[in-house]
């Protein structure tokens, strides 16, 4: 397995279940994804879609793994007309409660 090109760690003051909803439910995701409605509620083999605020579908990528509310992996290939040669990549979200100090 190759190493990831980018790896980000983000701490969010919310339960994994709430973060999962923000990653998968269009009505909630648009509040956090700059107006994009992301739908990724399916199982492996289903599709993750992202629709722009203008109503245009910008992503239609396979869900590779879905283990609510812990792990979500999907493909990532933008459908932007100015990026036709962009190679597909993979997005992985691993959610876990933070057991560190708060405040």
Secondary structure, DSSP 8 states (H G I E B T S, - for coil): ----S-------SS-HHHHHHHHH-HHHHTTTTTT-EEE--S-TTSEEEEE-TTS-EEEEEEEEEEETTTEEEEEE----GGGTT---EEEEEE-----S---
